[in-house]
Amino acid sequence: MNSDLPLVRVDLWRADAVVLFDWLMSVDLDDVPISHPAQKQALMDLLTRFETETALPGVTQAEIDEAQSAVAQDMGW
């Protein structure tokens, strides 16, 4: 990532971050539909941030299950 570029801060509900991190760790990004290679790179950048700047790499399966349940409750559909 280019450190000269401006940053955008995004606050996420921890459960959302856990769900996204778990998905990014398990998904094959070659199977994710993209319309530009930058989309895949942005997902990889997000995963790298989760890995290096959060405590998410240490989440347990129980925490992942709980986060998925919590996030699914807010779906509204």
Residue pairs with C-beta under 8 A, 6 or more apart in sequence:
1 45
1 48
12 20
13 71
14 67
15 66
15 67
15 68
15 70
15 71
16 67
16 71
17 50
17 54
17 56
18 56
18 59
18 63
18 64
18 67
19 64
19 67
19 68
19 71
20 46
20 50
21 47
21 50
21 54
21 56
21 57
21 59
22 59
22 64
22 67
22 68
24 43
24 46
24 47
24 50
25 47
29 40
29 43
29 44
32 40
32 43
34 40
50 56
50 57
51 57
59 67
